[in-house]
């Protein structure tokens, strides 16, 4: 029983540390991106996907 409980606690600690570090990285990266820059990237991806079909016609 102690092994199971210690495993659960250790897993929780490691997972919470992983979440905290990802949240800090997201805050750093969020300031450099805006909705407009994300939308431009989205338009470029859609254009890259759709462009082969334009040449078929």
N, CA, C and O of each residue as an XYZ file, in Angstrom:
228
protein
N       0.831     -1.203      0.000
C       0.000      0.000      0.000
C       0.871      1.261      0.000
O       0.544      2.247     -0.661
N       1.969      1.223      0.737
C       2.848      2.394      0.786
C       3.478      2.669     -0.573
O       3.658      3.823     -0.961
N       3.812      1.594     -1.296
C       4.420      1.772     -2.612
C       3.440      2.429     -3.582
O       3.815      3.308     -4.358
N       2.203      1.999     -3.530
C       1.189      2.577     -4.422
C       0.965      4.043     -4.088
O       0.901      4.887     -4.981
N       0.848      4.341     -2.803
C       0.622      5.720     -2.381
C       1.805      6.611     -2.734
O       1.614      7.736     -3.196
N       3.019      6.123     -2.523
C       4.195      6.931     -2.864
C       4.303      7.125     -4.373
O       4.727      8.185     -4.835
N       3.923      6.107     -5.143
C       3.941      6.235     -6.601
C       2.947      7.297     -7.065
O       3.260      8.100     -7.945
N       1.763      7.304     -6.483
C       0.744      8.298     -6.857
C       1.218      9.699     -6.502
O       1.058     10.623     -7.299
N       1.793      9.872     -5.329
C       2.273     11.194     -4.909
C       3.415     11.660     -5.799
O       3.441     12.819     -6.214
N       4.358     10.776     -6.099
C       5.482     11.131     -6.958
C       4.999     11.504     -8.360
O       5.478     12.473     -8.948
N       4.059     10.739     -8.888
C       3.507     11.042    -10.207
C       2.818     12.399    -10.206
O       2.969     13.173    -11.152
N       2.069     12.692     -9.158
C       1.385     13.980     -9.062
C       2.380     15.131     -9.014
O       2.176     16.156     -9.665
N       3.456     14.970     -8.247
C       4.467     16.032     -8.141
C       5.139     16.273     -9.486
O       5.299     17.419     -9.906
N       5.532     15.201    -10.161
C       6.195     15.353    -11.458
C       5.253     15.960    -12.492
O       5.661     16.815    -13.278
N       4.002     15.525    -12.496
C       3.042     16.036    -13.470
C       2.723     17.505    -13.210
O       2.589     18.280    -14.156
N       2.598     17.899    -11.948
C       2.322     19.303    -11.643
C       3.513     20.177    -12.026
O       3.325     21.308    -12.476
N       4.727     19.676    -11.856
C       5.916     20.417    -12.275
C       5.915     20.591    -13.791
O       6.273     21.657    -14.292
N       5.520     19.565    -14.514
C       5.432     19.635    -15.979
C       4.413     20.690    -16.410
O       4.670     21.455    -17.340
N       3.274     20.734    -15.749
C       2.242     21.719    -16.086
C       2.739     23.132    -15.802
O       2.509     24.038    -16.603
N       3.413     23.332    -14.682
C       3.898     24.670    -14.315
C       4.931     25.160    -15.321
O       4.882     26.319    -15.731
N       5.866     24.302    -15.729
C       6.891     24.740    -16.685
C       6.282     25.042    -18.040
O       6.720     25.978    -18.709
N       5.282     24.279    -18.464
C       4.625     24.566    -19.740
C       3.851     25.872    -19.678
O       3.815     26.613    -20.661
N       3.231     26.168    -18.544
C       2.492     27.418    -18.409
C       3.436     28.610    -18.482
O       3.094     29.634    -19.074
N       4.615     28.489    -17.889
C       5.582     29.587    -17.952
C       6.077     29.796    -19.383
O       6.239     30.935    -19.819
N       6.317     28.712    -20.112
C       6.761     28.838    -21.502
C       5.665     29.447    -22.363
O       5.953     30.241    -23.259
N       4.409     29.084    -22.103
C       3.303     29.651    -22.872
C       3.188     31.150    -22.645
O       2.912     31.898    -23.583
N       3.394     31.596    -21.416
C       3.326     33.027    -21.131
C       4.420     33.781    -21.872
O       4.188     34.891    -22.352
N       5.609     33.195    -21.972
C       6.702     33.848    -22.694
C       6.408     33.906    -24.189
O       6.679     34.917    -24.836
N       5.862     32.838    -24.734
C       5.601     32.778    -26.173
C       4.352     33.555    -26.563
O       4.231     34.002    -27.704
N       3.434     33.718    -25.637
C       2.161     34.363    -25.956
C       2.352     35.830    -26.328
O       1.615     36.358    -27.161
N       3.323     36.482    -25.726
C       3.507     37.906    -25.979
C       3.996     38.165    -27.399
O       3.747     39.237    -27.951
N       4.691     37.193    -28.001
C       5.239     37.420    -29.338
C       4.215     37.148    -30.433
O       4.417     37.571    -31.572
N       3.132     36.460    -30.127
C       2.132     36.137    -31.129
C       0.872     36.951    -30.899
O       0.450     37.175    -29.764
N       0.292     37.380    -31.984
C      -1.000     38.047    -31.912
C      -1.978     37.266    -32.758
O      -1.602     36.312    -33.439
N      -3.218     37.667    -32.714
C      -4.227     36.998    -33.528
C      -3.912     37.156    -35.005
O      -4.104     36.224    -35.786
N      -3.428     38.329    -35.394
C      -3.153     38.576    -36.807
C      -2.024     37.695    -37.318
O      -2.120     37.148    -38.416
N      -0.964     37.548    -36.547
C       0.148     36.708    -37.003
C      -0.277     35.245    -37.056
O       0.128     34.513    -37.960
N      -1.098     34.810    -36.087
C      -1.593     33.436    -36.129
C      -2.484     33.224    -37.342
O      -2.431     32.166    -37.969
N      -3.304     34.216    -37.682
C      -4.202     34.073    -38.826
C      -3.422     34.037    -40.133
O      -3.799     33.318    -41.058
N      -2.345     34.798    -40.219
C      -1.505     34.749    -41.422
C      -0.877     33.373    -41.583
O      -0.828     32.842    -42.692
N      -0.400     32.795    -40.496
C       0.150     31.442    -40.562
C      -0.919     30.449    -40.997
O      -0.644     29.536    -41.776
N      -2.141     30.628    -40.494
C      -3.246     29.752    -40.878
C      -3.539     29.885    -42.369
O      -3.738     28.877    -43.048
N      -3.569     31.110    -42.887
C      -3.822     31.314    -44.315
C      -2.740     30.670    -45.169
O      -3.042     30.084    -46.209
N      -1.482     30.770    -44.743
C      -0.392     30.156    -45.503
C      -0.528     28.643    -45.526
O      -0.288     28.012    -46.555
N      -0.908     28.062    -44.409
C      -1.071     26.604    -44.364
C      -2.215     26.166    -45.260
O      -2.095     25.169    -45.973
N      -3.322     26.898    -45.234
C      -4.457     26.545    -46.083
C      -4.078     26.693    -47.549
O      -4.459     25.857    -48.368
N      -3.340     27.736    -47.896
C      -2.916     27.931    -49.278
C      -1.984     26.809    -49.721
O      -2.069     26.352    -50.861
N      -1.107     26.363    -48.845
C      -0.207     25.265    -49.193
C      -0.963     23.963    -49.387
O      -0.585     23.142    -50.222
N      -2.022     23.770    -48.625
C      -2.803     22.538    -48.757
C      -3.643     22.574    -50.031
O      -3.745     21.567    -50.731
N      -4.245     23.723    -50.337
C      -5.174     23.811    -51.459
C      -4.477     24.016    -52.798
O      -5.086     23.751    -53.834
N      -3.257     24.464    -52.823
C      -2.617     24.802    -54.092
C      -2.480     23.623    -55.053
O      -2.622     23.850    -56.255
N      -2.217     22.390    -54.632
C      -2.124     21.313    -55.626
C      -3.422     21.089    -56.388
O      -3.388     20.703    -57.556
N      -4.564     21.324    -55.752
C      -5.837     21.093    -56.422
C      -6.114     22.158    -57.476
O      -6.845     21.902    -58.432
N      -5.552     23.322    -57.320
C      -5.744     24.366    -58.328
C      -5.056     23.989    -59.631
O      -5.536     24.342    -60.708
N      -3.947     23.282    -59.548
C      -3.219     22.917    -60.760
C      -3.891     21.771    -61.508
O      -3.664     21.606    -62.707
N      -4.711     20.982    -60.827
C      -5.383     19.857    -61.488
C      -6.414     20.367    -62.480
O      -6.571     19.792    -63.557
N      -7.115     21.432    -62.136
C      -8.167     21.961    -63.006
C      -7.578     22.598    -64.192
O      -8.305     23.104    -65.046
